[in-house]
Amino acid sequence: MTDAKTGKTLTLKKKSAAASDSANADRPKRAGARARQVAQLERQREQQRSLQAPAAEAAPMAPPPARQPAAARKRHPGEPAPEPGTRPQPGHLQDADAAHFGARRRHEPSRAEIFPVFTPCPQGLEDALAAEMQALGFEDAEPARAGCRFHTDWTGILRANLYSRLATRVLVEVAHGPARHEDDILDLAMDTPWERWFGAEQTLRVDTSAIRSPMQSLQYCNLRAKDGICDRLREREGARPDIDTVRPDARVHLFLDEDSATLYLDTSGESLFKRGWRLEKGEAPLRENLAAGLLALSGWDPAQALMDPFCGSGTILIEGAWIALGVPPGIWRPFGFERLRGHDARHWRDLKDEARSHIATQLDSPIVGYDLDPAAIDAARANLERAWLTPDSIRFEIGDARSVPPPAETGWLVTNPPYGERLPSEEDTGLWRAWAQNLKQNYSGWNVNIISNDMDLPRALRLKPLRRYPLYNGALDCRLFSFEMVAAGYRDK
Ligand SMILES: C[S@@+](CC[C@H](N)C(=O)[O-])C[C@H]1O[C@@H](n2cnc3c(N)ncnc32)[C@H](O)[C@@H]1O
C-alpha cells in the first residue's frame, strides 16, 4: 500500500466521477490505462530504487537449512538427507551454519528447494482454488479441506501470493509430527530451523487452529509453540523475537488434529483478500477472494458483460475488472515474505515487473453495478478509484434491481443481494417477486448467479437453478444459485 499511495500522489489526474445515466452508454475504452500508467510509474520508481539499493538486497531469499544434531530431530520438508557417515558435532554447529550461510549469501542463491504449500480459502472454493493453482503452473495442486495443497519452490511461493485471487494465505509447511501432549508441540517447534526465516530482529505472532484435537487448551498449545520457537532462537542466536499480535514481521500457524501437529510459516502476512484498495466498506461487503470465487464458479467469461444489481461497495465488479484486465491481485500490497530473512528484493521486483507488463489497457465488455443506496454507490466509486481503475471502467449508478435494464444483450449477472434475515419477510417476498419479474422480462440470454444463505431463494424467485454450489460467506452457510434465463417459456417452479 505504501507503494500504491506514493504512486498515486505522483501521478494521476482524476476524471469526473459522474457516470452516464444511460444503461447503454459507450463501452469503456481505456479501463486499464490508469492501472497500467501507475504500474509504469511504479516500475520507474523501483528501477531508481534498485540503482540506489545496497548490494545486500540481492541476498538469497531462502537461505539453506541450518544443520543440527542428526539424532535429535525430525527431518523437515525439502531438507536433504544427511550424507552417509557424516555426523556433525553439536559444539561446532553454529559456526558451521554461519560459514555455510555466509558462503551462500555471497554466491548464487539456490532456488531449487521444493516446499509443501497449503493455501487456505473460503470453504466451497477448494476445487476452484486447485484449478487456479494448476493454471498458475502448480501441476500437483489438489483440493484439501478449506484449501489446496501443492509443492513449489520459493519463486512459486512468491507467484502464488502475487497471482492467486482465491487463496486467503500461502502457508509453507515447515514441520509436522505426532502431538498427543502439549510438550510434543514444544519439541516440534524447537526442532524446526526458524533461524533461516527470522530471528530476534523480527517480531512474531503465532496462531493456532484445531480440528478434533484432544488438547485441553488451544491457548496453552499456542504458548508451547511460541516457547519452542523463542527457546530455539535464544539458544542459537542469543536473543528471541518479541511478540507482536497486531503487525508482526513473522507469522507462524500451528494446526492440530486428532494426533498430530503441523507448523506453517505464513508467507502472506495480511490475508490475501486484502488487495489494498478497499477502505469504503458499505453494508455487509463480501471478501475479495470470495467475490473472485463467485466469478470463477459462475463461469464468467471476462470478454462478456458483467453486472451486479445489488453492488454495495462494488467488490464483485472491481474483482471482475481486475480479472478482465489481468491486474494481479497482489500487485500493490505488501507481503509477509518481504519482512523475512534473506528476502531477495530484486527478484521480487522482477516478478512484479513481469506481472505488470501483462496488464491490459481496456475492457472488452461493460461492467455495471447498481444499488438503491446512494452511499453504497459513493463507496463503490471511491473503491474503484483506489483500485487504480478509471471512473469509466465500471459504471456504478443508483438504481433499483427491480427495474434496472441489462447493459448488453447477453452476459453474466453475479450478485450478493441482502440476505433474507435483513429484510422483513413481506418486503423480502415483494422484492424477490419484482426482481424475478424484471429478470424474466428483460434478461433472456443472461446467466444469473446469486449468493444467499436463504435456501428458499429459488422458490421465492420462482426460478429453477441449474446448479447450486455450497459455500461459506464467513460463518454463513450459503449457496451460489446459478440460473440461465431463456428467451421464452422459462420454466417456472
Ligand atoms: C449484501 S449488500 C451487497 C454487498 C456487496 N456485495 C459488497 O461487497 O459491498 C446488498 C446491497 O443491496 C442493496 N439493495 C437492497 N435493495 C435493493 C434494491 N431493490 N435494488 C438495488 N440495491 C438494493 C443494499 O443497499 C446493499 O448495498
The ligand as an SDF file (V2000), in Angstrom:
LIG
                    3D

 27 29  0  0  0  0  0  0  0  0999 V2000
  -25.2660   -7.5880    0.9130 C   0  0  0  0  0  0  0  0  0  0  0  0
  -25.1460   -5.9800    0.2680 S   0  0  0  0  0  0  0  0  0  0  0  0
  -24.0500   -6.1480   -1.1080 C   0  0  0  0  0  0  0  0  0  0  0  0
  -22.6390   -6.0490   -0.6740 C   0  0  0  0  0  0  0  0  0  0  0  0
  -21.6580   -6.0710   -1.8240 C   0  0  0  0  0  0  0  0  0  0  0  0
  -21.5700   -7.3860   -2.4300 N   0  0  0  0  0  0  0  0  0  0  0  0
  -20.2890   -5.6060   -1.3580 C   0  0  0  0  0  0  0  0  0  0  0  0
  -19.3380   -6.3920   -1.4040 O   0  0  0  0  0  0  0  0  0  0  0  0
  -20.1660   -4.4770   -0.8840 O   0  0  0  0  0  0  0  0  0  0  0  0
  -26.6930   -5.7530   -0.5090 C   0  0  0  0  0  0  0  0  0  0  0  0
  -26.8940   -4.3940   -1.1460 C   0  0  0  0  0  0  0  0  0  0  0  0
  -28.1570   -4.3900   -1.8030 O   0  0  0  0  0  0  0  0  0  0  0  0
  -28.6660   -3.0620   -1.7720 C   0  0  0  0  0  0  0  0  0  0  0  0
  -30.1200   -3.1190   -2.0990 N   0  0  0  0  0  0  0  0  0  0  0  0
  -31.1640   -3.5000   -1.3120 C   0  0  0  0  0  0  0  0  0  0  0  0
  -32.3190   -3.4710   -2.0160 N   0  0  0  0  0  0  0  0  0  0  0  0
  -32.0020   -3.0880   -3.2870 C   0  0  0  0  0  0  0  0  0  0  0  0
  -32.7480   -2.9020   -4.4960 C   0  0  0  0  0  0  0  0  0  0  0  0
  -34.0640   -3.1020   -4.5340 N   0  0  0  0  0  0  0  0  0  0  0  0
  -32.0790   -2.5420   -5.6070 N   0  0  0  0  0  0  0  0  0  0  0  0
  -30.7410   -2.3240   -5.5860 C   0  0  0  0  0  0  0  0  0  0  0  0
  -29.9820   -2.4740   -4.4630 N   0  0  0  0  0  0  0  0  0  0  0  0
  -30.5950   -2.8590   -3.3390 C   0  0  0  0  0  0  0  0  0  0  0  0
  -28.2970   -2.5870   -0.3820 C   0  0  0  0  0  0  0  0  0  0  0  0
  -28.2720   -1.1670   -0.3570 O   0  0  0  0  0  0  0  0  0  0  0  0
  -26.9270   -3.2320   -0.1700 C   0  0  0  0  0  0  0  0  0  0  0  0
  -25.9000   -2.3220   -0.5180 O   0  0  0  0  0  0  0  0  0  0  0  0
  1  2  1  0
  2  3  1  0
  2 10  1  0
  3  4  1  0
  4  5  1  0
  5  6  1  0
  5  7  1  0
  7  8  2  0
  7  9  1  0
 10 11  1  0
 11 12  1  0
 11 26  1  0
 12 13  1  0
 13 14  1  0
 13 24  1  0
 14 15  1  0
 14 23  1  0
 15 16  2  0
 16 17  1  0
 17 18  1  0
 17 23  2  0
 18 19  1  0
 18 20  2  0
 20 21  1  0
 21 22  2  0
 22 23  1  0
 24 25  1  0
 24 26  1  0
 26 27  1  0
M  CHG  2   2   1   9  -1
M  END
$$$$
